[in-house]
Amino acid sequence: MGNGLTGTASNSFYFWNGSSWVLKSNTSGSSYSKTHAMGYDGTNLIVTSGSTTYSASKKYNGTAWSTFGSSYIYNGVYNSIATNGTTMYSLRNGLYTNFYLKTSTTWSVKTSPTTTDPNTPMAIGYHGATLYALIGGSKFMSFNGTTWTDLSANAPNTGSTTLRRIAMTTHNGTLYSLVARDGGYTFWSFNGTSWTSLTAPTSTFRSDVSIMSDGTDIYALMGNGTSTEFIKWDGTTWVSLTPPTTTMGASVAISLGPLAICNGTSASGTATSPTYMVGTKMRHMHFLIVVEIMLL
């Protein structure tokens, strides 16, 4: 996960049924699963996991896991996935910075954002039709599908203490970022031109963080290395929710997921109507989580 942890990774996979977390299955992940990122492509849940050496990619169709693309491709100590509903990108940062476009069968290498410090937390997310990257807390860039533009003069001032994690999500077309540092969290919204500081959560769980939107609220899952905290932002304040019952929390990820495990009835599911509405809003609130513990 990029904070000096070593050992064997054990992955667990949960879904949220609207009131509690349900343990679904193991991700069948590789020994390289030190960190995670998740995204939903409209059909499958895509999970990337990485270490200082390699990264792997899996997909989940609501029933079973399978390898997506190349089994092991470049390192990914820090992983981030962003999608606008039709296009999905993956940014992986470690010894090198690697950027990929998801195709129907694999990850296609794209031009990576320029950074002088690859081994640093980063995240990508959409505002409108434009993809943005926040790297290291001060490097801010936009991507037009071909080239990156440096917008660091407009980067948010996230603080000066040690940076732990950066998370991004798109909420009703607007980009939001939650940044974890040793000194605490900062929370931001981006209007396409400038960042605005918002009320940040007071959580001390800062080993890892992942956020997502269901079109109504923004949800955040935080880990402290041994357990997790689950909260939501209702547009004004952060509200505590029930976290999964687990002793894991070294690496966490949260995302929308496929219909088969998001129908509000069972893991296999029989619902015939779509779970997802236009954009990111869902008819029912259901979430997925991958948590990880490092066995030192």
C-alpha positions as CSV (number, residue, x, y, z in Angstrom):
1,M,0.0,0.0,0.0
2,G,3.0,2.2,-0.2
3,N,3.6,2.9,3.5
4,G,6.3,0.3,4.1
5,L,4.0,-2.7,4.7
6,T,5.4,-6.1,3.7
7,G,4.0,-9.6,3.8
8,T,1.1,-11.5,2.4
9,A,-2.1,-9.9,1.3
10,S,-5.5,-11.3,2.1
11,N,-8.4,-9.8,0.2
12,S,-12.1,-9.7,1.2
13,F,-15.0,-8.6,-0.8
14,Y,-18.3,-7.1,0.5
15,F,-21.4,-5.6,-0.7
16,W,-23.8,-3.1,1.0
17,N,-27.4,-4.2,1.1
18,G,-28.7,-0.8,2.2
19,S,-28.3,-1.3,5.9
20,S,-25.4,-3.6,6.5
21,W,-22.3,-5.1,4.8
22,V,-22.4,-8.7,3.5
23,L,-19.2,-10.7,2.9
24,K,-19.5,-11.9,-0.7
25,S,-16.2,-13.6,-1.7
26,N,-12.5,-13.4,-1.9
27,T,-11.3,-11.4,-4.9
28,S,-9.0,-14.3,-5.9
29,G,-6.3,-11.6,-6.0
30,S,-2.6,-12.1,-6.6
31,S,0.3,-11.8,-4.2
32,Y,0.8,-8.3,-5.6
33,S,-2.4,-6.9,-4.0
34,K,-1.0,-4.3,-1.7
35,T,-3.4,-1.6,-2.9
36,H,-6.7,-1.5,-4.6
37,A,-8.9,0.6,-6.9
38,M,-12.3,-0.2,-8.2
39,G,-14.6,1.1,-11.0
40,Y,-17.8,0.0,-12.7
41,D,-17.8,-0.1,-16.5
42,G,-21.6,-0.7,-16.8
43,T,-21.2,-4.5,-17.0
44,N,-18.3,-5.5,-14.8
45,L,-16.7,-4.3,-11.6
46,I,-13.0,-3.7,-12.5
47,V,-10.4,-4.0,-9.7
48,T,-6.8,-3.2,-10.0
49,S,-4.3,-4.2,-7.2
50,G,-0.6,-3.5,-7.0
51,S,2.7,-3.5,-5.2
52,T,6.1,-2.0,-5.6
53,T,6.8,-4.5,-8.4
54,Y,3.7,-5.4,-10.4
55,S,0.0,-4.8,-10.6
56,A,-2.9,-7.1,-11.5
57,S,-6.4,-6.5,-12.8
58,K,-9.5,-8.5,-12.2
59,K,-13.2,-8.2,-13.3
60,Y,-16.3,-9.3,-11.5
61,N,-19.6,-9.9,-13.4
62,G,-21.8,-10.3,-10.4
63,T,-21.1,-14.0,-10.1
64,A,-17.4,-14.8,-10.6
65,W,-14.0,-13.2,-10.8
66,S,-11.7,-13.5,-13.8
67,T,-8.5,-11.9,-15.0
68,F,-8.9,-8.7,-17.0
69,G,-6.2,-7.9,-19.6
70,S,-2.5,-8.8,-18.9
71,S,-2.1,-10.7,-15.6
72,Y,0.7,-8.5,-14.4
73,I,1.6,-5.1,-15.7
74,Y,3.8,-2.4,-14.3
75,N,3.8,-1.5,-10.6
76,G,1.0,0.2,-8.8
77,V,1.8,1.1,-5.2
78,Y,-0.9,3.8,-5.6
79,N,-3.9,2.9,-7.8
80,S,-6.8,5.0,-9.1
81,I,-9.6,4.4,-11.5
82,A,-12.0,6.9,-13.0
83,T,-14.9,6.5,-15.4
84,N,-17.5,8.8,-16.9
85,G,-19.9,6.0,-17.7
86,T,-18.4,5.2,-21.2
87,T,-14.6,5.6,-20.8
88,M,-12.5,4.2,-18.0
89,Y,-8.9,5.2,-17.1
90,S,-6.4,3.7,-14.6
91,L,-3.5,5.7,-13.1
92,R,-0.9,3.6,-11.3
93,N,2.0,5.2,-9.4
94,G,5.0,3.6,-7.9
95,L,8.5,3.3,-9.2
96,Y,7.0,4.7,-12.4
97,T,3.9,6.5,-13.3
98,N,1.7,4.4,-15.7
99,F,-1.6,5.5,-17.3
100,Y,-4.0,3.2,-19.2
101,L,-7.3,3.4,-21.1
102,K,-9.6,0.4,-20.6
103,T,-10.7,-1.4,-23.8
104,S,-13.1,-4.3,-24.0
105,T,-10.4,-6.8,-23.4
106,T,-7.3,-5.1,-21.9
107,W,-5.6,-1.9,-20.7
108,S,-4.1,0.2,-23.5
109,V,-1.0,2.3,-22.6
110,K,-1.6,6.0,-22.8
111,T,0.7,9.0,-22.2
112,S,1.4,9.4,-18.5
113,P,1.2,12.7,-16.6
114,T,4.6,14.2,-16.0
115,T,5.8,14.0,-12.4
116,T,9.2,14.3,-10.8
117,D,8.1,12.0,-7.9
118,P,6.3,8.9,-9.2
119,N,6.2,7.2,-5.8
120,T,3.6,9.4,-4.2
121,P,-0.2,9.2,-3.6
122,M,-2.4,10.4,-6.5
123,A,-5.9,10.1,-7.9
124,I,-7.9,10.8,-11.1
125,G,-11.5,11.9,-11.6
126,Y,-13.8,13.5,-14.0
127,H,-15.3,17.0,-13.9
128,G,-17.8,17.1,-16.8
129,A,-16.1,15.5,-19.8
130,T,-12.5,16.3,-18.7
131,L,-10.3,14.0,-16.7
132,Y,-8.1,15.4,-14.0
133,A,-5.2,14.1,-11.9
134,L,-4.0,15.3,-8.4
135,I,-0.6,13.9,-7.8
136,G,1.3,14.4,-4.5
137,G,-1.1,17.0,-3.2
138,S,0.3,19.8,-5.3
139,K,0.6,18.6,-8.9
140,F,-2.7,19.1,-10.7
141,M,-3.2,18.2,-14.4
142,S,-6.0,17.8,-16.9
143,F,-6.2,15.2,-19.8
144,N,-8.0,15.9,-23.0
145,G,-7.8,12.3,-24.4
146,T,-4.4,12.9,-25.9
147,T,-2.2,15.2,-23.9
148,W,-1.8,16.4,-20.3
149,T,-1.9,20.0,-19.3
150,D,-0.3,21.2,-16.1
151,L,-2.7,23.2,-13.9
152,S,-0.7,23.1,-10.7
153,A,-1.1,26.8,-10.2
154,N,-4.7,26.0,-9.4
155,A,-4.0,23.0,-7.2
156,P,-5.8,22.9,-3.8
157,N,-3.7,23.7,-0.7
158,T,-4.0,20.3,1.1
159,G,-1.5,21.0,3.8
160,S,2.2,20.3,4.5
161,T,2.2,17.2,6.8
162,T,3.0,13.8,5.4
163,L,0.6,12.9,2.6
164,R,-1.1,9.5,3.0
165,R,-3.8,9.1,0.4
166,I,-5.8,11.0,-2.2
167,A,-9.3,10.0,-3.3
168,M,-11.6,11.5,-6.0
169,T,-15.1,11.0,-7.2
170,T,-17.6,12.7,-9.5
171,H,-20.8,13.8,-7.8
172,N,-23.5,15.2,-10.1
173,G,-20.9,16.3,-12.7
174,T,-18.6,18.0,-10.1
175,L,-15.2,16.7,-9.1
176,Y,-14.6,16.1,-5.4
177,S,-11.4,15.1,-3.6
178,L,-10.7,13.8,-0.1
179,V,-7.0,14.1,0.9
180,A,-5.5,12.3,3.9
181,R,-2.4,13.7,5.6
182,D,-0.9,13.0,9.0
183,G,-2.4,16.3,10.1
184,G,-5.9,15.3,9.2
185,Y,-8.3,15.3,6.2
186,T,-9.1,18.1,3.8
187,F,-12.1,17.9,1.5
188,W,-12.5,19.8,-1.8
189,S,-14.9,20.5,-4.7
190,F,-13.7,21.6,-8.2
191,N,-15.9,23.7,-10.5
192,G,-13.8,23.4,-13.6
193,T,-11.7,26.4,-12.7
194,S,-10.9,26.5,-9.0
195,W,-11.1,24.4,-5.9
196,T,-13.3,25.2,-2.8
197,S,-12.5,23.9,0.6
198,L,-15.4,22.0,2.3
199,T,-16.0,20.6,5.7
200,A,-13.7,17.6,6.1
201,P,-14.3,14.5,8.2
202,T,-12.5,14.3,11.5
203,S,-11.5,10.6,11.2
204,T,-8.1,9.4,12.4
205,F,-8.3,6.5,9.9
206,R,-5.8,7.7,7.3
207,S,-3.9,4.6,6.1
208,D,-6.1,4.5,3.0
209,V,-9.3,6.2,1.8
210,S,-11.8,5.7,-1.0
211,I,-14.8,7.7,-2.0
212,M,-17.8,7.4,-4.4
213,S,-21.1,9.0,-5.2
214,D,-24.5,7.5,-5.6
215,G,-25.9,10.7,-7.1
216,T,-27.4,11.8,-3.8
217,D,-24.6,11.5,-1.3
218,I,-20.8,11.0,-1.3
219,Y,-19.6,8.0,0.7
220,A,-16.1,7.5,2.1
221,L,-14.5,4.4,3.4
222,M,-11.3,4.8,5.5
223,G,-8.8,2.3,6.8
224,N,-6.3,2.5,9.6
225,G,-4.4,-0.7,8.9
226,T,-6.6,-2.9,11.1
227,S,-10.2,-1.7,10.8
228,T,-12.4,0.6,8.7
229,E,-14.7,3.6,9.1
230,F,-17.7,4.3,6.8
231,I,-19.3,7.7,6.5
232,K,-21.3,9.8,4.0
233,W,-21.4,13.5,3.1
234,D,-25.0,14.8,2.6
235,G,-23.9,18.1,1.1
236,T,-23.4,19.8,4.4
237,T,-22.1,17.4,7.1
238,W,-20.5,14.0,7.4
239,V,-22.7,11.2,8.9
240,S,-21.3,8.0,10.5
241,L,-22.6,4.7,9.0
242,T,-22.0,1.1,10.0
243,P,-18.6,-0.2,8.7
244,P,-18.1,-3.8,7.6
245,T,-17.3,-6.1,10.5
246,T,-13.7,-6.8,9.7
247,T,-10.2,-6.6,11.2
248,M,-8.9,-5.6,7.8
249,G,-8.2,-2.1,6.7
250,A,-4.7,-1.7,5.2
251,S,-6.1,-1.1,1.7
252,V,-9.7,-0.1,1.0
253,A,-11.8,0.6,-2.1
254,I,-15.4,1.3,-2.7
255,S,-17.5,1.5,-5.9
256,L,-20.8,0.9,-7.5
257,G,-21.2,-2.6,-8.9
258,P,-23.0,-4.9,-11.3
259,L,-26.7,-5.8,-11.0
260,A,-26.3,-9.3,-9.8
261,I,-25.1,-8.2,-6.4
262,C,-27.0,-4.9,-6.3
263,N,-30.6,-5.9,-6.5
264,G,-31.4,-5.7,-2.8
265,T,-32.3,-9.4,-2.5
266,S,-29.3,-11.7,-2.7
267,A,-25.8,-12.2,-4.0
268,S,-27.0,-14.1,-7.0
269,G,-30.0,-11.9,-7.7
270,T,-33.1,-12.3,-9.9
271,A,-34.0,-8.6,-10.5
272,T,-35.0,-7.9,-14.1
273,S,-35.1,-4.1,-14.0
274,P,-31.9,-2.1,-14.2
275,T,-30.3,-1.2,-10.9
276,Y,-28.6,1.9,-12.4
277,M,-30.3,5.0,-13.7
278,V,-28.8,7.5,-16.1
279,G,-25.5,8.7,-14.9
280,T,-24.4,7.6,-11.4
281,K,-27.7,7.7,-9.6
282,M,-29.0,4.3,-8.5
283,R,-32.5,3.1,-7.7
284,H,-31.1,1.4,-4.6
285,M,-28.0,2.3,-2.6
286,H,-25.6,-0.6,-2.8
287,F,-21.8,-0.5,-2.6
288,L,-18.9,-2.8,-3.0
289,I,-15.7,-2.9,-0.9
290,V,-12.4,-4.6,-1.0
291,V,-10.4,-4.5,2.2
292,E,-7.0,-5.9,2.8
293,I,-4.8,-6.9,5.7
294,M,-1.1,-7.2,5.6
295,L,0.2,-10.3,7.5
296,L,3.5,-9.0,8.7
